[in-house]
C-alpha cells in the first residue's frame, strides 16, 4: 500500500492551496508540461485527447449551423493590424513580432496572430462583392500568441489553441442573430458536454473586445469561487467593415457595408474542467468529453482467464471509449491512477467476480460501487455514464448557486467579495467610474450583464444613482 | 450557354501551360487564395475540407499503430535549434525569427518552428527515464514556417499545415521498424484514399533530412511528368539523443541512448491531388477524400415536385457525402461548377426522370452517363464511387508507368530527361559527385533508391564505375 499512498499523497488538498492543487493535477494527470519556451506549454497526450474531443463536439455543432472551416496565415503585417484603431490599441502591446525571415531583416515587421479579425477583414474585402456572396460564416482552428507576463497551464499562456469564427452579414440584425446563436452553441456545449453550467450575458463596455460593438460571454464559476470567462461572441457592427472597406452591392445595386461577428473558445476550457469538477483524488472528467470513459482493471490478473475476461468485457463495452489496464502494477495503484486521470467509470473483474458472473463498477464522481451482472454490464455502463453527467452538472450548478450572493449596499458588496468567494449580483448605474472603483476597492470585475435580469433595488450598489441593470461581479481567472 | 462557356473557357489547357492550368484550378475551384502576407496562402473552405478529410483518414491510421497526439510550442529558442549541428545548418537559413515580445526586445530570439525535432528532443530528455517509458510515439498537427523565396499554393509556401510524428525507442531495430511502418502508412493512404500510386524508397545522403541517418520517401508523378515528394519518414539513429542527452536506464540498469524517428505529410498533397487527377474541366477529386461525393442537380427545378424529389434522393444517399444544388443558376452552369470542383458523381433529376422512375448519373472522371432506376440508386452510387477510385488509381499508375524510362548510358539519360517528362531509372555508383553532375547537367535530382531494385546494368549511368543501386531520377516540384 505504500506506493499507492505516495501517489495519492502527492496532491495538495484543494482546500489547503487551490493553486497548488491545480498545478498538481495538471502534472499528475499528465495533462501538460512546461517547455523551454517561457510561458508556452506542452500539451501531453492526456490533455490533447480532451482538446480533440472538445474540437470534435464543437466542430459538429458549428457545422450544423452552416459554419465552414478555413485556414488563414499566422502572421499579420503591422500595417494591417493597425487598420482598426481600438483593435490595435487592445492587442499591439501583447503581440510577438517577427522581424527577420531567413537571413534578411523584413521590410515590414509581422506579428504572430493574437486573433485574426484583421486577416479575415482583409480577405472579406476581396471576397465579398454582392449580396449573393453573403453571409460568410467561416471558422478556423489554430494557435494564437499573446505575450502574457504571468502564465498558468491552460488558463493563461503565451500560446494557446482555440477556434475563432468570423462572419460577415448583409444586415445588423443578421449579425446580432449569429452572435447570439454562437453564444448559445457555447453555452449548450458547456452544459451538455462539459457538465459546466454557465451564465449568459453581455460584457460592459470596459470589458468588451477591442473593436467590438457588443461582446457576449458565458461565465462559469470554479470550485474556489473564482469566475472563468469561458467563451465570447462579439458583434462588430460595421466598424471593421468601414475600417477595411468591406462593401457589397445590395439587391437595389447600392453599396452597403457588411456587419460582422467573431467568436472563440480555447484550451482554457481544460482548466475549467479541472477547476469545476476535480477533487482531492485528482481529475474528474465529464463522461462525454473523457478520452477514456471506462477503465477495466483486472484483479489477480495472473490467474487463469482473468485477462481474457477483461478483454472480453472490453469488446462488450466497445460502444464506449474503453481501455484495459493490463500493466504489471498492483490493482490499488491502478485504482489511484484511474482516479487521478479522472476516468468516469472503473470496472473491476477478478476470479471471484467471474465465478459470480458479475463485475464491480465504481463511479469516479461519487465513489459509489455497484455490483453488476455481466449480462447487464453494457446497459448499466451506458446508464451510469449518463447519470454521472447529470450528477456532475447538477453538483456544479448547486455549487455555483450556493456561491452566488446578492448585495444591495456597497458595504455589503465589499464584505461579500472579501469573505465569500463566488459571484455577487448587484445593481449598476452603467457608469464605468463605478466599475473602476469596484475593481480598485475589491479587485472584483464585472463578469457580465446577464440576459436574465432581476431588480434587486433601484440604485447602483456603488454610487447610489439610479440603476440601469443587474451585473454579476466576481474575482476572475 | 454563353455563361457556361465562359466558366469553362476560363481555365487554361493543361497541355498549353501546365503551371497556369494549376493556378487556374486553385482559383476556380476555390481551394486557396493569396493573402496580404507574401508567400502565405489562405486555405478556403473547399481546400480546407479536403485537408480535414486527409487529417481524419491519416489520424485514424496513425492511432491504429499506437500514435498519441500532443501539441508543442510554435517557438524554438535559438540555443535549442543549434544543439544538433546538421539540423541547424539545414534549417537556420530559412526560418522566421521573433525578436520582440510585447513592447520588449527578447533576450534570446525565437524561431517559428520549421519542424519540431529539437522541441521533441528537449521534451523527451525530461520525460524519458527508464525503459518502462519507451516507446514514445507522439504526433502533432500544426503549421510550420519556412522562409521560401519562391512560393506556389499548396506546393511551396512560407507557412503550411502538416503533421509531424516524433518517436523514441529503446533499440535501433525498433526505430527502423517504426520508420518503415509509417512510410507504409503514407503509401497505403496515398493509394487507398488519394488514388495516387507511389514509389517507396530511400533518399540518397545528399537528399536526406538534416540530421537524419536515413530518410525514406514516397515519390509520386504529376501529370506533367514532374515528381513530387509526397511523404517522408526519417530514422535518426541516436544522433539527436546524443546531442540532447536523451538517455534511459535499461533492464540491466545501464544508461542507453534512445533511437528516434520522425515523419510528416503536408497540405502539399492537395497540390498532388490537383496535378495527378485534374483535367481541362477542373479538379477531379478521388471519392474517398472528396468533401462532397455526390451533387444532386435538379432539372427544371421550378416544376412541381422536382426540388422535393431532389431532397428525397439526398436522404436516400445519406450514407455518402451528398448535396443538392438548389441555387437559381441554370443546370448547365451547375454542371460546370460540379465539374470544376471535382465532385465525383452528379445525379440529375427532372420531371421526365421522375416520370420514368430514374435518374441520370454522371461520372466526373470519365464523363460516362448512366440511367439508373431510383430503386437502385443508392447501391449504384456506392459501386460507382468504388469504381471511380479504382479507375483513377489505375489511370494514374498507367500514366506513371508510361512515363517511367530506363537509361543505360549518360547520353541516353540526358536525352530522356531533356525530351520525355517523367521518371528515369538508372544505375548509380553511390558517389555524390555523380548526383551533383547529373543535377548540374540536367536539373534532375535523385528521387529515391527504390526498395524494389532492378539491375539495369553493372555501371553507374554517369561515371561508368561499378554501380551500387538503381535510382529513380526526375525533375521535381
Interface residues (C-beta under 8 A of the other chain):
Chain A: X33 X35 X36 X37 X40 X41 X42 X43 X44 X45 X48 X49 X51 X52 X68 X69 X70 X71 X72 X73 X74 X75 X76 X77 X80 X93 X94 X95 X96 X97 X98 X99 X100 X101 X102 X103 X109 X110 X112 X119 X122 X123 X126 X127 X138 X142 X143 X145 X147 X149 X158 X159 X161
Chain B: X33 X35 X36 X37 X40 X41 X42 X43 X44 X45 X48 X49 X51 X52 X68 X69 X70 X71 X72 X73 X74 X75 X76 X77 X80 X93 X94 X95 X96 X97 X98 X99 X100 X101 X102 X103 X109 X110 X112 X119 X122 X123 X126 X127 X138 X142 X143 X145 X147 X149 X158 X159 X161
